Amino acid sequence: MRPFFGPDNRTPDECGFFMPAEWEPQEGIWFSWPYDKETFPDLNEVKAAYIAIIRAVCEHEKVHLLVRDEGDAGEVNLLLSRVSNGIPGNLDIHALDYADVWIRDYGPSFIVNRKERTLAMVDWKFNAWGNKYPGLLHDDNIPALMNEELNLPVFSPGIVLEGGSIEVNGRGTVMTTEQCLLNHNRNPEQSREDIEELLRQYLGCSHVLWLKEGISGDDTDGHIDDIARFVGDRTVVCSVEGDRDDENYRPLLENFRILCSETDQAGIPLRVIQLPMPGRIGDDQRLPASYANFLITNRSVLFPIFGHPNDRRAHAVLASVFPDRELVGIDCRALVNGLGAIHCISQQQPLP
């Protein structure tokens, strides 16, 4: 499909498009059904987590679920029928050839033009987190395959960027990390200034908040959705580690201090709220477990739990910043073995 840049070859910003905040009204959430035991050794437990997530989201909005074939679709319907009264009416199943489940990173970023009430997508390049996993490079094709059905205008910046590396407040500010977006394994020819200009042009964000490093065990080179998340126009929850001997203590403290000195796009100081970490998860390998990897839906917030005492503390923090949404804890101990959690496996499609 030919990339669409708008009239006179204009960028999304020039055409009036921007990326809204995650808490703004959504048409639905996109997921890809898990099938690979190499990614998830406890595959049945991961599928159970997916079923819980699908049921929770379907209560308030549509779920778009990618499956590889009719066999996967039948399995989804069977598992859903065992735990609910019939298949949710809000579930749309799409058969596509994908390699893995991380649609946050290889899927499109949806953008809106609120004056014209139109939706478009940004189709970034996906290089499997710096060419770490050659077998997953095929997923760079997924936005184009999705758009054979959606038929949306497509903006193609021509740079590598994963959805988990950016976090927007929908008002002109985007958060990211130097470890990821300035990494030589993404766009070595692009300077910090080049990246900032592209974020402005393609997300409608004039103000960039640069944090430093991500959490230990994260193979994505410091994705922001394990570190800090906007929960309001100028309110941020930021992961902090209370154990001074933990390897995450110093990098997370540095990020917290940066945010405490930052402002939004209008120069107004941010309100920064500490979000605890679940400590070390994983025996042989440190896993990137973080409560910040939550998903905001129209009426709920789905957040990861890990069987740790801080599960309750994280619930309390998120409940305080989302008083009008239901908090739904999803056991992610099996899911995080694949090096991601709820936000990583999802991508919201906003209402225009």
N, C-alpha and C positions, 0 to 999 in steps of 0.2 A: 504493500500500500504506500502511495506517495505521501511523504510527510506534509502536513498542512501547517503553514506558518501564519495564516491570516491574510487579509487584504494587504497588498503591496509588500508582501514578505515580512509582515510585522510579527513581533514577539507577543507572548500572552499578555504581558503588562501593557503593551501598546494597544492591544485589543480589548482591554478591560477585564482580563481574567486574573484571578488570584487563588491561592490555596486557602480554604477556610480552616478554622480550628476544628479539632476532632469533636468537640462538644456541640458543634452546630448541627442543624437537622440533617439527617442522613437518609438516603434511599435504601441503603443496605450495606452489608459487609461481605467482602470476598475472602474465601478460604480455598485451600487445596487439600484434598483428602490424603492422609498419610498411608503409605503402603510399604515403605522400605525399612527392613529390619537392620540394615547397616546404619541408617540414620537413627532409628529408635529400637534398641534391643528389646524393650518392653512394649512392643507395638500394640498389643491389645489394650494396655493401660492408656496409651496415647490416644487410641481410637475412642476409648471411654471418655477421655477428657474432651475430645472433639464433639462427641455427642452431647455432653453437658453444655459446651459452648454454643453449639448450634441451637439447642432447645432454648437457652437463655436469650439469645439474640432474636430468634424467631418470634418471641413474645411481643416484640415492639417494632420490628422492621424485617426486611428481606435478608435472607442469606443466599449468596451466590457461591455455590460450591463446585470447584473444579474436580472432576474425576477423570481417570484415564480411559475407562470403558464401561460397558454395561454391567460387568461383574462388580466393579467398585460401586456403581450406583445401586445395584441390588443389595450389596452389603450395608450401605448407608441406610437404605430404607428398612432393612431387617433389624438393624441395631436400634433405629429410632422407634420402630413398632414395638420393641420389647420394653421400652421405658416410657412410652407415651401412648395416648389414644390416637393412633393414626399418624400419618406423615404430616408435618406442619405445612399449612398452606403457603407460608412465606418462604419455603425452600425451593430455590431454582437450581437445578443440577446442570452443569455444562461439561460435556466431554471434550477434553483437550489433552494434548500430549505434553505433559510437564515432567520435569526431572525430580523436583523436590517441593517441599511445602512452604518455602519462605517467600510468600507472595508479597509481603511488605517490602521486600528488597528487590525482587525482579518484576513486580507488577507496576502499573502506571501510578503516577500521582494525579489524582483527579483535581481539576481546577474549575472555578465557576465564574460566570459573568452575571452578577446579580441584576444589573439593569436590563439585560436582554433575557434573563432567566435561561441561560444556556450552560451546558456542561461540556468540558473538553478534557483531554488527558495529556500529560507530559510523559513521553516515552524516553526515559533515560537509557543509557547503555548499562548493561549488567555484565560484569566480568568475574563473577563468582568470588567476590571479596578479594580482589587483587590476584586473580588467577590461581587461587588456592585449590580449587576443585574443578579441574577441567571437565569432568563428567556432568557438571551442572551448568555449563555455559549455554546449553540449549535453551535454558529458561529466559534468555534475553529475548526470545521470540514471543513470549506470552502476551505482552501488551497488544501486539499486532493481531494475534489470534483472538484475544478477547474482543478487539474492536471490529472483527468481522461480524459480530453480532450487535455490538453497541453502536457502531457507525458514528463515532464522535469525531470532531475535529482533533487532530493530533499535532502536538508541538514536539519537535525533536531537537534538543539542545546539542546532541553529539558528544556529550561527556558522560563519564561513569559516575553514577550516584545511586545509592540504595535508599529506599524509603525510611529505613530505620536509622539513617544518619542525620535526618532533619526533623525538627519539631517546630511548628508554627503556632502563633497566637491568633492568626487570622486578621490581624490589624496592621501587619507590616514588619513583624519581627520574626526571625528564624534563629533557632539554636542549633549548633552542631559542635563537632570537636576537631581540633587540629590533627589529632592522631588519625582520623579517618579522611576528611575531605582534603587535607594537604599531604596525604600519604603518596609517596612516589609510585605505589602500585595501582593508583587510580588514574590520575590525570597529571603526569609529571610535567607536561608542558604548560599547565595552568598555574598562575600565581595566586596568592591569596586575594588580590584585587580582582583578578579574572573570575574566580569562584564567586566572590561577593556580587559582581555584576550579573553573573548568570542566575544567581538566586533571586536577584531583584527582577530580572527580565522574565523568568519562568515561574516564579512563585508569588510575585508581587510583594517581595520583602525588601524594604530599603535598609533595614537595620539587622546586622548579623551579630549574634552573641557567640563568641568562640570560647568553648571550654577546652580543657587540655586532653587528658587521657581517660579511657574507659576502664571497665572493671576487669579483673583477672579472669582468665578463662574464656574471654570473648574473642572468637576468631574473626570478628568483623572489623577489628582495629578501632574499637572505641565508639560503637553506635550510641547515639544520644538517648535512645529509648530504654537503656538500662541505667541511665545516670540522672537525667532531669527531664521533667515534663511540664508543659503549661497546663494549668487547671483553671485558668482565668486569664483575662486580657493581660494582666501584669502580675499574676500569681504563679509561682513555680514550686513544685515539690522536687526536692533534690536529695538523692541518695547519699547517706552518710554511714560510715562504719564506726561503731562505738569501741571496738577492740583495737587499741593502739598497736598491737602486735600483728594484726591482720594486714596482708599486703594491699588491701584496698583502702586502708585508713588514710594514708597521705594523699594519693591522687584524688580521692573523693573530697577530702577536706579542702584541697586546692580549688577544685571546681566549685564547692560551696562558697568559698571566700570570693571567688570571681563573681559569682552571681549576686552576692550581697552588695557588691559595689557597682552593679550594672543597672541600666534603665531600659524602659521600653522604647519604641520608636519615637515617642514624643518627649523623651528625656525624663520621664517620671520613674523614680526608683522602683525596682521590683520588690514584691513581697516574696520572700524565700522561706519555705517550710521544709524542715528536715523530715526525710522519710527513711526509716531504718533499713538495714540490710539483713538478710536471713543467715548471715554467717557463712562459713564454708560448707558448700554442698558438693558432694562428690568425694570418693575415697582415693582412687588412683589418679584422677584428673580433677582439677578445680573446674567447676561448672559455672557459667555466667548467670547465676541466680540473682534476680533483683525484683523487688516489688514494684519498681518503676515500669516494668513491662506489662502494664495494664492496658485494657481496651475500653474506650468510652463509647457507649452506644446511646441511642435516643433517650432511654430511660434508666439505664443501668451502667455500672462500671464493673467489668470482669477483671479481677486481679489475681495474680498467681499466689498460691500458698505452698509451703514446702515442709509442713510438719514441724515448724520451728516456733519457739515461744514468741518471736517477733511477728508472727502471722497476725496476732491480735493487735499489736501496736500499729502495724501497717493498716489494718482495717480501720482503726480509730482515726488515723491521719486522713485516709482517703474519705471516710465518712464525713469528716469535718469540712472538707473542701468540695464535696459533692452532696450537700444535704438533700437535694431534690431527686437524687438517683439511688436506685437500689444497688447495694454492694453484693457482688456474687463472687465468692472465693472458688477458684478452680485449682485442684491439686495438680501441680506442674512438676512433681518430682520425676516422673517418667519423661515428660515433654522436654525438660531442660537437659536431659541426656543428649538430645540432638543439638544442643547449644543455642536454644532459643526458648521463648515462652509465648504468651498470648498475643502480644502486640506484633511479634515477629511473624506469626502465621496468619495475620489478618491485614486487610486494607479496606478502609472505609470509602464508600462512594457517596458524596454529599448530594443533597438536593440543590438544584440550581436556584 
